[in-house]
Amino acid sequence: MKQSFMAINQYGETVHGLEHPRKDLLNREYAHHADKMYQDKKDGTTVHVGYIIKGNWWTVYKVERMENKVN
């Protein structure tokens, strides 16, 4: 199964089915440049959470199928 991502911007717009988040968002926005977006965690570390493209702050999420082990 291929890795799937989705992105949400600061206005609540969503994009689903991203296979290559940066590339796919750049194509969607008709852009050539993306800045990385970072977020500080409670434990003091900083993580890369998405991209800033043409003033839109896209937070990227990994989409996984829900699986629960059956006895």
BAZAVEX-260810 format. One record per atom (N, C-alpha, C): atom name; residue in three letters; x, y, z negated; residue number from 1. Coordinates in pm, 1 decimal. Each point is the difference from the previous one (the first is absolute). Layout:
[CA,Ala,[X,Y,Z],NUM] ...
***
This chain:
[N,Met,[84.2,-117.6,0.0],1] [CA,Met,[-84.2,117.6,0.0],1] [C,Met,[89.0,124.4,0.0],1] [N,Lys,[-32.1,96.0,86.6],2] [CA,Lys,[77.7,122.4,9.4],2] [C,Lys,[-26.9,89.3,-119.9],2] [N,Gln,[101.2,77.0,-36.0],3] [CA,Gln,[-13.6,97.6,-108.4],3] [C,Gln,[-91.6,112.6,46.2],3] [N,Ser,[-93.9,39.8,-82.8],4] [CA,Ser,[-93.2,105.4,35.7],4] [C,Ser,[4.2,110.6,-105.4],4] [N,Phe,[-8.7,124.0,47.3],5] [CA,Phe,[1.9,115.9,-87.6],5] [C,Phe,[-117.5,90.6,31.8],5] [N,Met,[-35.3,84.4,-96.0],6] [CA,Met,[-97.7,105.8,22.1],6] [C,Met,[57.5,126.8,-60.4],6] [N,Ala,[-51.0,115.7,42.3],7] [CA,Ala,[48.1,127.1,-52.1],7] [C,Ala,[-118.4,90.7,-29.1],7] [N,Ile,[15.6,81.3,-105.4],8] [CA,Ile,[-101.0,98.0,-37.8],8] [C,Ile,[71.1,134.3,-16.0],8] [N,Asn,[-58.2,105.5,59.2],9] [CA,Asn,[61.5,131.9,-15.0],9] [C,Asn,[-68.5,79.4,-110.5],9] [N,Gln,[45.3,123.4,-21.2],10] [CA,Gln,[-48.8,81.6,-110.5],10] [C,Gln,[-145.6,41.7,17.0],10] [N,Tyr,[-55.8,-17.3,118.5],11] [CA,Tyr,[-139.0,35.6,25.0],11] [C,Tyr,[-93.0,-121.3,-5.8],11] [N,Gly,[56.3,-117.2,-29.5],12] [CA,Gly,[-80.1,-121.1,-8.8],12] [C,Gly,[-16.4,-73.3,131.6],12] [N,Glu,[64.0,48.4,105.8],13] [CA,Glu,[-5.6,-71.0,127.7],13] [C,Glu,[80.9,-128.3,-10.7],13] [N,Thr,[-49.8,-106.5,59.8],14] [CA,Thr,[69.1,-128.2,-7.0],14] [C,Thr,[35.1,-49.8,139.4],14] [N,Val,[108.7,-74.8,6.1],15] [CA,Val,[41.5,-68.5,122.4],15] [C,Val,[28.0,-143.8,-40.1],15] [N,His,[-61.7,-93.0,70.5],16] [CA,His,[13.5,-142.5,-32.6],16] [C,His,[76.0,-73.5,109.8],16] [N,Gly,[48.5,-117.8,-32.3],17] [CA,Gly,[63.6,-86.4,99.2],17] [C,Gly,[136.1,46.6,46.6],17] [N,Leu,[72.0,69.1,-85.3],18] [CA,Leu,[134.9,44.2,36.0],18] [C,Leu,[96.7,-116.3,-13.0],18] [N,Glu,[73.4,-27.5,105.3],19] [CA,Glu,[99.9,-105.7,-6.1],19] [C,Glu,[137.0,57.9,-33.8],19] [N,His,[29.0,117.1,54.5],20] [CA,His,[123.5,75.1,-26.7],20] [C,His,[-45.0,139.9,-43.2],20] [N,Pro,[-18.3,22.3,-129.7],21] [CA,Pro,[-65.0,122.4,-48.8],21] [C,Pro,[57.9,130.4,54.0],21] [N,Arg,[130.3,18.7,-7.1],22] [CA,Arg,[59.5,126.2,44.7],22] [C,Arg,[-24.4,21.2,148.6],22] [N,Lys,[33.5,-99.4,79.2],23] [CA,Lys,[-16.0,8.6,145.4],23] [C,Lys,[-146.2,20.6,38.4],23] [N,Asp,[-89.5,-77.4,-60.4],24] [CA,Asp,[-142.2,9.1,33.6],24] [C,Asp,[-59.8,134.8,-40.5],24] [N,Leu,[39.7,53.8,-115.4],25] [CA,Leu,[-49.8,131.1,-42.1],25] [C,Leu,[55.2,112.2,88.2],25] [N,Leu,[125.8,-10.6,38.8],26] [CA,Leu,[57.3,99.5,90.8],26] [C,Leu,[-76.0,1.5,132.7],26] [N,Asn,[-29.9,-117.9,53.3],27] [CA,Asn,[-75.5,-7.8,125.2],27] [C,Asn,[-139.1,59.5,-16.3],27] [N,Arg,[-65.5,-28.0,-110.8],28] [CA,Arg,[-135.2,49.9,-25.6],28] [C,Arg,[-2.6,152.3,-8.2],28] [N,Glu,[104.8,59.3,-59.1],29] [CA,Glu,[8.3,144.3,-18.7],29] [C,Glu,[68.8,70.1,117.5],29] [N,Tyr,[40.1,-74.1,101.3],30] [CA,Tyr,[73.2,56.1,114.5],30] [C,Tyr,[121.0,78.6,-49.3],30] [N,Ala,[78.6,-64.2,-85.3],31] [CA,Ala,[115.9,65.6,-60.8],31] [C,Ala,[125.3,-83.3,23.1],31] [N,His,[115.3,61.8,-25.3],32] [CA,His,[128.5,-67.5,16.7],32] [C,His,[81.2,-3.2,-128.9],32] [N,His,[-49.6,66.8,-105.1],33] [CA,His,[76.6,9.5,-124.2],33] [C,His,[-89.9,-27.1,-120.7],33] [N,Ala,[52.3,-77.9,-93.2],34] [CA,Ala,[-70.8,-27.5,-125.0],34] [C,Ala,[98.1,14.1,-115.8],34] [N,Asp,[-41.5,72.7,-103.6],35] [CA,Asp,[77.8,6.9,-123.7],35] [C,Asp,[-52.4,-106.7,-94.2],35] [N,Lys,[89.6,-59.4,-75.9],36] [CA,Lys,[-42.8,-98.0,-99.0],36] [C,Lys,[-67.1,71.0,-116.9],36] [N,Met,[-101.7,-63.2,-55.1],37] [CA,Met,[-70.1,54.3,-116.4],37] [C,Met,[32.5,-90.0,-119.3],37] [N,Tyr,[36.7,61.4,-110.8],38] [CA,Tyr,[40.9,-73.2,-119.5],38] [C,Tyr,[-93.9,29.3,-116.0],38] [N,Gln,[-1.7,-91.3,-97.7],39] [CA,Gln,[-79.9,18.5,-120.6],39] [C,Gln,[80.0,-50.5,-119.8],39] [N,Asp,[-6.3,74.7,-108.7],40] [CA,Asp,[64.9,-42.3,-123.5],40] [C,Asp,[-91.8,-94.5,-75.9],40] [N,Lys,[59.3,-105.7,-56.7],41] [CA,Lys,[-76.6,-95.1,-80.4],41] [C,Lys,[18.7,32.7,-148.1],41] [N,Lys,[-83.9,-57.3,-82.8],42] [CA,Lys,[5.8,25.8,-144.3],42] [C,Lys,[132.2,-42.9,-62.2],42] [N,Asp,[64.0,-103.2,58.4],43] [CA,Asp,[126.2,-48.3,-56.7],43] [C,Asp,[120.4,84.8,43.0],43] [N,Gly,[-26.3,108.2,74.9],44] [CA,Gly,[106.7,91.0,38.4],44] [C,Gly,[59.6,-26.7,137.6],44] [N,Thr,[-38.4,-108.7,64.0],45] [CA,Thr,[51.0,-29.3,133.5],45] [C,Thr,[-80.8,75.7,104.9],45] [N,Thr,[58.8,14.2,117.0],46] [CA,Thr,[-66.2,65.7,112.4],46] [C,Thr,[-15.7,-101.5,111.9],46] [N,Val,[-118.0,-2.8,62.0],47] [CA,Val,[-26.5,-96.7,106.0],47] [C,Val,[-50.6,71.2,125.8],47] [N,His,[30.7,-59.0,114.3],48] [CA,His,[-47.2,49.6,129.9],48] [C,His,[-141.6,-55.2,19.8],48] [N,Val,[-99.9,90.8,15.4],49] [CA,Val,[-139.7,-44.1,7.3],49] [C,Val,[-68.1,34.0,131.8],49] [N,Gly,[67.0,72.3,89.6],50] [CA,Gly,[-65.3,35.0,125.0],50] [C,Gly,[79.6,101.5,79.1],50] [N,Tyr,[-73.7,74.0,86.6],51] [CA,Tyr,[64.4,93.5,91.5],51] [C,Tyr,[-77.5,130.7,8.8],51] [N,Ile,[72.3,107.7,24.4],52] [CA,Ile,[-60.7,130.2,27.1],52] [C,Ile,[20.1,25.9,149.0],52] [N,Ile,[-112.3,11.1,72.2],53] [CA,Ile,[3.7,19.4,144.1],53] [C,Ile,[-94.5,113.9,35.5],53] [N,Lys,[55.1,105.6,56.8],54] [CA,Lys,[-78.7,116.8,42.0],54] [C,Lys,[-92.8,50.2,-110.7],54] [N,Gly,[50.5,8.8,-121.8],55] [CA,Gly,[-78.3,52.8,-111.4],55] [C,Gly,[-96.0,-98.4,-63.7],55] [N,Asn,[-8.5,-121.6,52.6],56] [CA,Asn,[-83.5,-104.0,-61.2],56] [C,Asn,[87.3,-90.2,-86.5],56] [N,Trp,[-42.0,-19.7,-123.5],57] [CA,Trp,[73.4,-81.6,-96.1],57] [C,Trp,[-62.7,-138.9,-0.9],57] [N,Trp,[60.5,-95.2,70.5],58] [CA,Trp,[-53.1,-135.2,14.1],58] [C,Trp,[60.5,-93.0,-104.8],58] [N,Thr,[-84.6,-54.2,-87.5],59] [CA,Thr,[42.2,-102.6,-94.6],59] [C,Thr,[-30.0,-134.4,64.0],59] [N,Val,[100.2,-87.6,5.3],60] [CA,Val,[-12.5,-128.1,69.0],60] [C,Val,[-19.3,-112.3,-101.7],60] [N,Tyr,[-93.6,-89.5,31.6],61] [CA,Tyr,[-30.8,-115.1,-85.0],61] [C,Tyr,[15.9,-128.4,79.2],61] [N,Lys,[52.2,-103.8,-66.6],62] [CA,Lys,[9.4,-131.8,62.2],62] [C,Lys,[-133.3,-70.6,-20.7],62] [N,Val,[-53.2,-58.8,106.0],63] [CA,Val,[-127.7,-71.3,-7.1],63] [C,Val,[29.7,-149.2,1.1],63] [N,Glu,[-48.7,-70.0,-100.8],64] [CA,Glu,[19.0,-144.2,-8.4],64] [C,Glu,[-133.8,-69.5,-17.5],64] [N,Arg,[-10.6,-118.1,53.9],65] [CA,Arg,[-120.6,-78.8,-18.0],65] [C,Arg,[-6.4,-46.6,-145.1],65] [N,Met,[-118.1,7.8,-56.8],66] [CA,Met,[-17.5,-45.8,-137.5],66] [C,Met,[-0.1,-152.7,0.3],66] [N,Glu,[85.3,-57.2,-81.5],67] [CA,Glu,[5.9,-145.3,-13.2],67] [C,Glu,[-0.1,-35.9,-147.5],67] [N,Asn,[-87.3,-88.6,-37.3],68] [CA,Asn,[-2.2,-54.3,-134.2],68] [C,Asn,[16.1,-150.9,9.0],68] [N,Lys,[91.0,-52.6,-78.3],69] [CA,Lys,[24.3,-143.0,1.1],69] [C,Lys,[-120.9,-73.8,-58.0],69] [N,Val,[-42.5,-102.6,69.0],70] [CA,Val,[-113.2,-80.9,-43.7],70] [C,Val,[54.4,-125.7,-65.7],70] [N,Asn,[-59.9,-37.6,-112.4],71] [CA,Asn,[47.8,-118.8,-73.0],71] [C,Asn,[-9.1,-124.0,80.2],71] 
***
